[in-house]
Amino acid sequence: MKKKLLLLIFIFLFCCFRSGYAQNINLGIGLNYGGPLPTEFVDSASGSPILGLMAGMSYSIPLSKRFSFSMGLYYSFRGVEYSQSFTRDTLFTVAFNGVSGQVPSYYTAHVNGSMHLHYIDIPLLLNYRIGKFQLIFGPYFSVLVAGKDAGNLRVVIGTGLLIDDYKDEYDNFKAIRKVEQGFMIGSIMPFYKNLSIETKVSRSFFSLYSPGELPDRGQGGGKMFNTFMHLGLVYKL
């Protein structure tokens, strides 16, 4: 994975700087806001996005008077804090006078965690120019290089008076897809000399977690799709 990523970076930098086409290079920095949105909301679940930094560069290739193609290479931090509480029916075993049996009861689980994920984003976008304004759209690829999806789980059996609470810590990082594909749409608007404001919205094609890799803690099937808004400042060399 790391070798492929280094190769992509090398190819990108080679394309940017060959033949002295520095005027087609854009430097960008900005913020990410969003997170993995579930297709079905589960009971008592909530999440709060963490503002993330993005920074990198893109290389633009003119195709016609109005159209151009751009490929980018960005570092991107994405984060979210989340929590969930849910109650399920269960059975637990009790013994009385040497005789054991199962008694119907229930348990309540409390999950609290956070994601801190570091990506290398590679957008491949088509630009359509209308005057100074540009509409941008196309696919992107993201490579997950580091991070965590860690938290703690506390399970209360019944009222919590007869059986001690069950506590556990977890990190679901290994269950997250290491390569993400999605679609991006946005705009670029110049406002001062070589400076522009860039806005983009992205949505992944596939769920955040690889199928069958997320441990079942009662939180649902784990079908969540990364959905983000990106706001940045672009400087054209």
Secondary structure by P-SEA (a helix, b strand, c coil): caaaaaaaaaaaaaaaccccccccbbbbccccccccccccccccbbbbbcbbbbbbbbbbbbccccbbbbbbbbbbbbbbbbcccccccbbbbbbcccbbbbbbbbbbbbbbbbbbbbbbcccbbbbbbcccbbbbbbbbbbbbccccccbbbbbbccccccccccccccccccccccccccccccccccccccbbbbbbbbbbccccccccccccccccccbbbbbbcccbbbbcc
